[in-house]
Amino acid sequence: MAVNNVQTYLLVAPAVIVMLSAALFIVWRLKRDQRYLLWMGCALACMGSALIFQTTLDQIQVATWSVLTGLGYLCGAWFGALAMGSIYSVSSHPRLGAAIGLTALVMLGYFSLIKDDIVASVHVLSMALGLIQVLPAPAILRQLRKHEHLEIALYSAYLLFCFYTLSRPAIVHAIGYAELNNYVYSQYWIVTTMSSMAFSLFFTFLLLGCAVKGAVNKLSDERDHDPLTGLLNRRSFNEAAESLIRDRRLQPISLLVGDIDHFKSINDSWGHECGDMVLQNVSLAMMNNVRNKDLVARFGGEEFVLLLVNSDIERAKQVAARIREQVSANAAGLPAGKPLTISFGVTVLKFEGNLQESLGQGDKLLYKAKDSGRNCVCVDPDVGFLAIA
Ligand SMILES: Nc1nc2c(ncn2[C@@H]2O[C@H](COP(=O)(O)OP(=O)(O)OP(=O)(O)O)[C@@H](O)[C@H]2O)c(=O)[nH]1
């Protein structure tokens, strides 16, 4: 298995692939939550190692070791499909992939160790690799509309790679079968190693782009949302509300300031965890009663603010009443028989009016509702109190 000069040059491409896999492993280690980096790292490691090993073999050894090198390539394709499935949250059908791989290994063994037919080996391997790779593709295609440019580019490159793998028998046919008699020095081998390197570089580049994008999205999500309930926090609510208020088409806009009654006693009686669950369930009740463009925020503690677009005071009153009823009806997860109520202050925002002033007004109305015995909706300016449940 001595390596000569030509082989040294041929080793450059697979060595680059192995280095790319190391880069993906390192980024995965740093981030941990993006599994597809690990799977694609495994895919490139398997493929690169198999390419390196096969490049160092002579013609007889290529046949002798074909099952082992085939195993490397098949594992690479299997991990690659797993990576793609993981990015788009679809199944890569790993069992079916493994079954295709095992069948291919048996056929490879037959065509290299028993019948010695290198053309058949190449064809079997190419078809099996292409089929394993293509397994997650239809499911990804079905939900591709949800994704952005980067993910669409990645999918297109992957499809191209699947197509290239499946068409390899045709490439061998075009180059001429005689070439394969000196396998690792053939044009076929140069095309294979170079194209594998080009695709690996492209995939690594796109995957790292996806990883950076995912990290940025996660950071901005954490910056904008309350970690317990997933609702907007005060800062992101103010930002989003200011831009909605400036849009004349969304008028009238109403503002609801809500606060769970006697929340402290829930914590004191049933523990902080139960209090957290109540906050989550109340948030859910709020989200279930608003439309897509409306905003729901947790301003801290047990205080919530809702901004309803295209909503006059009547609709705002109805929404507040519905939330109150739902919260009281299922007590937001409290032990049976324990009452849970919520009070609201409701006001309407003027076009380009001062948001902070209106929030202050909503707060005042909320305190009025609390002073009036809680479990009610206090409406601005003179609609008065809704009935107490
Ligand atoms: N479980 C839980 N409790 C919280 C959280 N944030 C604030 N609290 C608690 O919420 C309680 C708020 O109590 P108060 O401000 O007295 O209000 P209240 O008991 O609801 O009384 P009223 O508003 O007057 O009806 C405090 O005991 C806080 O510790 C949280 O994230 N989780």
The ligand as a Tripos MOL2 file, in Angstrom:
@<TRIPOS>MOLECULE
LIG
   32    34     1     0     0
SMALL
NO_CHARGES

@<TRIPOS>ATOM
      1 N1        -44.4490   31.7160   40.0230 N.pl3     1 LIG1
      2 C1        -44.0570   32.9400   39.6620 C.ar      1 LIG1
      3 N2        -44.3560   33.9970   40.4610 N.ar      1 LIG1
      4 C2        -43.9660   35.2210   40.0930 C.ar      1 LIG1
      5 C3        -43.2360   35.4450   38.8990 C.ar      1 LIG1
      6 N3        -43.0050   36.7750   38.8020 N.ar      1 LIG1
      7 C4        -43.5500   37.3660   39.8800 C.ar      1 LIG1
      8 N4        -44.1520   36.4400   40.6790 N.ar      1 LIG1
      9 C5        -44.8680   36.6200   41.9490 C.3       1 LIG1
     10 O1        -46.0850   37.3040   41.6870 O.3       1 LIG1
     11 C6        -46.5300   37.8300   42.9330 C.3       1 LIG1
     12 C7        -47.1850   39.1870   42.6870 C.3       1 LIG1
     13 O2        -47.7990   39.5690   43.8700 O.3       1 LIG1
     14 P1        -48.5640   40.9600   44.0600 P.3       1 LIG1
     15 O3        -47.8590   42.0160   43.2650 O.co2     1 LIG1
     16 O4        -48.7480   41.1770   45.5010 O.co2     1 LIG1
     17 O5        -49.9400   40.7700   43.3460 O.3       1 LIG1
     18 P2        -51.1760   39.8050   43.6640 P.3       1 LIG1
     19 O6        -50.9050   38.8610   44.7760 O.co2     1 LIG1
     20 O7        -51.5900   39.1940   42.3670 O.co2     1 LIG1
     21 O8        -52.2750   40.8080   44.1410 O.3       1 LIG1
     22 P3        -53.2160   41.7010   43.2280 P.3       1 LIG1
     23 O9        -52.5020   41.9730   41.9480 O.co2     1 LIG1
     24 O10       -53.4110   42.9390   44.0230 O.co2     1 LIG1
     25 O11       -54.4730   40.9400   43.0080 O.co2     1 LIG1
     26 C8        -45.3020   37.9240   43.8340 C.3       1 LIG1
     27 O12       -45.4410   36.9840   44.8840 O.3       1 LIG1
     28 C9        -44.1430   37.4980   42.9250 C.3       1 LIG1
     29 O13       -43.1710   36.7700   43.6330 O.3       1 LIG1
     30 C10       -42.9180   34.3050   38.1020 C.ar      1 LIG1
     31 O14       -42.2860   34.3800   37.0260 O.2       1 LIG1
     32 N5        -43.3470   33.0770   38.5130 N.ar      1 LIG1
@<TRIPOS>BOND
     1     1     2 1
     2     2     3 ar
     3     2    32 ar
     4     3     4 ar
     5     4     5 ar
     6     4     8 ar
     7     5     6 ar
     8     5    30 ar
     9     6     7 ar
    10     7     8 ar
    11     8     9 1
    12     9    10 1
    13     9    28 1
    14    10    11 1
    15    11    12 1
    16    11    26 1
    17    12    13 1
    18    13    14 1
    19    14    15 2
    20    14    16 1
    21    14    17 1
    22    17    18 1
    23    18    19 2
    24    18    20 1
    25    18    21 1
    26    21    22 1
    27    22    23 2
    28    22    24 1
    29    22    25 1
    30    26    27 1
    31    26    28 1
    32    28    29 1
    33    30    31 2
    34    30    32 ar
@<TRIPOS>SUBSTRUCTURE
     1 LIG1         1 GROUP 0 **** ****
